[in-house]
């Protein structure tokens, strides 16, 4: 099992964000096995988000969610159930949010994404 870690800082609002996180290896597909996320902030910070897969060369287009929307808290969440865990070669993984996704004040969200390389 391999991993990459993401950390995203706040701007004025977390609403309708799309932020590239990582790109899958060029020679292998991967399978996502777990995602952990924790918020950092004040007043019980929570943030609802999803991770999407976007095809290589199509970073600006719509993606396919790898999981249902999840809500991270300062206590952290662990996601092990995915609707799209098999990620194509060179695909982009992006962090996305919708409207009214923040509760409290979220300054950062961070966590590792665990995956295996398909051979």
C-alpha positions as CSV (number, residue, x, y, z in Angstrom):
1,X,0.0,0.0,0.0
2,X,1.3,3.4,-1.0
3,X,0.0,6.9,0.0
4,X,0.0,10.5,-0.9
5,X,-1.0,13.3,1.5
6,X,-3.0,16.4,0.7
7,X,-3.3,19.6,2.6
8,X,-5.5,22.5,1.4
9,X,-5.7,25.9,3.1
10,X,-8.7,28.1,3.2
11,X,-9.5,31.1,1.0
12,X,-12.5,33.4,1.7
13,X,-15.0,30.5,1.2
14,X,-14.9,26.8,0.7
15,X,-17.9,26.9,-1.6
16,X,-17.6,25.4,-5.1
17,X,-13.9,24.6,-4.9
18,X,-12.1,22.4,-7.5
19,X,-8.5,21.8,-6.5
20,X,-6.1,19.3,-8.2
21,X,-4.6,17.0,-5.6
22,X,-2.5,14.4,-7.4
23,X,-2.0,12.5,-10.7
24,X,-1.9,8.7,-11.0
25,X,1.2,6.9,-12.3
26,X,1.8,7.0,-16.0
27,X,2.2,3.3,-16.4
28,X,-0.2,1.7,-14.0
29,X,-3.8,2.0,-12.9
30,X,-4.3,2.2,-9.1
31,X,-7.0,1.2,-6.6
32,X,-7.9,3.6,-3.8
33,X,-8.2,1.6,-0.5
34,X,-8.7,4.3,2.1
35,X,-8.9,8.1,2.6
36,X,-8.4,9.9,5.9
37,X,-9.2,13.6,6.4
38,X,-9.1,16.0,9.3
39,X,-10.1,19.6,9.5
40,X,-8.1,22.3,11.4
41,X,-9.8,25.4,12.6
42,X,-12.1,26.8,15.2
43,X,-15.7,26.5,16.4
44,X,-16.0,22.7,15.6
45,X,-14.8,23.0,12.0
46,X,-16.5,20.6,9.5
47,X,-16.1,20.5,5.8
48,X,-18.1,18.4,3.2
49,X,-16.2,17.4,0.1
50,X,-15.6,14.7,-2.5
51,X,-12.7,13.5,-4.5
52,X,-13.1,13.2,-8.3
53,X,-11.2,11.3,-11.0
54,X,-10.6,13.4,-14.1
55,X,-9.1,12.0,-17.3
56,X,-5.6,12.9,-18.3
57,X,-5.7,16.1,-20.3
58,X,-9.2,16.9,-19.1
59,X,-8.5,18.5,-15.7
60,X,-10.9,21.4,-16.4
61,X,-13.8,19.1,-17.3
62,X,-16.3,17.4,-15.0
63,X,-15.0,14.4,-13.1
64,X,-16.5,11.2,-11.6
65,X,-16.7,11.0,-7.8
66,X,-14.6,8.2,-6.3
67,X,-16.9,8.3,-3.2
68,X,-20.0,9.9,-1.9
69,X,-19.6,13.3,-0.4
70,X,-18.1,13.1,3.1
71,X,-17.9,15.5,6.0
72,X,-14.5,15.8,7.7
73,X,-14.2,17.1,11.3
74,X,-11.4,18.0,13.6
75,X,-11.7,14.4,15.0
76,X,-11.1,13.1,11.5
77,X,-12.9,10.7,9.2
78,X,-11.9,7.4,7.5
79,X,-13.4,6.4,4.2
80,X,-13.1,2.8,3.0
81,X,-16.1,2.5,0.7
82,X,-15.7,3.9,-2.8
83,X,-18.0,4.1,-5.8
84,X,-15.1,4.4,-8.1
85,X,-11.9,3.1,-6.5
86,X,-10.2,2.0,-9.8
87,X,-8.3,5.0,-11.1
88,X,-7.0,5.1,-14.7
89,X,-3.4,5.7,-15.7
90,X,-2.3,9.3,-15.5
91,X,-5.8,10.4,-14.2
92,X,-6.1,13.4,-12.1
93,X,-7.6,13.3,-8.6
94,X,-9.3,16.6,-7.6
95,X,-10.8,17.9,-4.4
96,X,-14.3,19.3,-4.9
97,X,-17.0,21.0,-2.8
98,X,-20.5,22.2,-3.4
99,X,-22.5,25.1,-1.8
100,X,-22.6,25.8,2.0
101,X,-20.0,23.1,2.8
102,X,-18.4,24.6,5.9
103,X,-19.4,24.7,9.5
104,X,-17.4,26.6,12.1
105,X,-14.2,28.1,10.6
106,X,-12.1,25.6,8.6
107,X,-8.6,26.8,8.1
108,X,-7.2,23.6,6.6
109,X,-8.1,20.1,5.6
110,X,-5.4,17.4,5.4
111,X,-5.0,13.7,5.2
112,X,-3.5,10.7,3.4
113,X,-5.0,8.7,0.5
114,X,-3.9,5.1,0.5
115,X,-3.8,3.1,-2.7
116,X,-2.4,0.0,-4.4
117,X,-0.7,-0.1,-7.8
118,X,-2.4,-2.5,-10.2
119,X,-0.1,-4.6,-12.2
